[in-house]
């Protein structure tokens, strides 16, 4: 067992876990934040996406021990105007169908929009290419990002 220090959504957490525990399971099982989802376990679907120091990161394959000292943000984070605008756009446009991938989709979008408040469609598609939506809501996801960007520019 290892003692691991994590900063998740601005709060310090000290957990006891196997030294090779993936960040995803540390967040879900040790910290108790269930919004980040398990999809594939091989960094291919994006359901597990979190934002680490502003960069979208697959939490299913990165060891939690590698995240000591890093700023980790999950879908449950409060007070992030970019995430809030994206979530509002998602609700207004009814982006989600089954919803399973949506926390990962939103967190990838957070990483994009925090860096670029006016991304082109190509930039959106490129930034979101690491996320799979089984319901194929890609057009609505893109529209949600565009709507959120528009709102943030007001």
N, C-alpha and C positions, 0 to 999 in steps of 0.2 A: 504494500500500500504506500501511496505517496500523498503528501500534503500539497495541494495545488491552490494557488492564489489566482483568482480570476476577477476581472472588473467587467461586469455585465450590466448594461443599461445604467451606467454610472454608479453602481453599487459594488462594493468589495464583497467577495465570497471566498471562504476558505472551505475546501472540500477534501475529503479523504477518498481516494479512488486508486484503482490500478494505474500504474504510471503510463500505460499505453491507451487509456480511455480516450476515445475521440471527443472532441469538443461538443458535438451534438449530444452525446449521452451525458456529459457533464452538465450541460444546460438543462436537458429534459429530466434526467433521473436524479441528479444530485442537487441542482438548484431549484428544480420544480417548474420551470418555464416550458410549457407544452406547445407554444405556438410554432416553434421551429420543428419541421417534420422530417421524418426518415422516409426517403424514397427508394434510392438504389444502393447506397452504401459505397459507391465507387466514383463519386463526383461527376456524375453524368446528367442528373435530372434537375438539380437546383432546388429541390424541395427543402433542403437543409440550409439554404443560404442565410448567412448572417453578414453583418458589416463589421470588419475589423480595421480600425484606424482609417475609416473612410472607404475601404476596399471590400467589395462583395467577396465572400469567402465560403467555400464549401466546408461546412462544419463536420461532415460525416467522415472525412479522411484526415483531418489535421489533429494531432494529439493536443489535448487540453494543456499539457505541460508546456507546449510551445507558445501558449497564449498568455503566460504570466507577463504582466506589465503592459499588455495590449488593451485597447479600448474596444470591447465587444458590444455590438448593438443587435438586439433581436427585435422581432415584430412587436413585442410587448413594451418596448422603450416608450417613454413619455417625454413630451416636450420637444420633439423634433418636428419643426414646421414642414420639412420636406416629406417626411413619412406621413404626417397628418394630412397634407394636401393630396398625397397619392391615395391614402385610404378613403378620403372623401370622394375623390374622382372615381375610385373603384365602386363605391356604393352608388353614386349617382348614375353611373353608366351600366351598373349591374354586370361588371366585368366577370365575376366568378360564376362558374357553373357548379361543378362539384366542390370547388374551393380548396382542394388538397394542396395544390402547388402554390397557392396565392401568397402565403407568407414569404416564401422564397422569391416569388416574382416581385413582390413589393420591395423586399430588401435589395434585390439586384437593381431595381429602379431607383431606390434611395442612393445607392452608390453612384449611379449615373447622374441623377439630378443634382446631387450635392456638388458635383464638379462642373456641370453644364446645365444651366437653367433653360437653355433653348436648343436642345439636341435636334438634329435632322432625323428623318425617318430611318436613314441608314445607320446613324449613330445609335438610335434606339434599338434597332434590330440587332446590331452588333453587340451592344451591351447586354441584351436579353438572350443572346444565343446560347448561353449556358443553362437556360431554364426550359424544361419541357412541360407543356400543358397537355394532359391527356384528352382534355375536352376541346383542344384547338381554339382557345379563346385569344389567339395572338393578335387579331385585329383590334379587339376590345382592350387588350392590355396596352397596345401601342396608343390607342385613343385615350386611355386613362392617363398615361404618362404625358401625352400632349396637353390634356386638360389640366392636369396638376401644374405643369410648367406655365401654362397660361395664367392660372390663378396666382401662382407665386410671383409672376412678373407684375401683377397689379399693385 
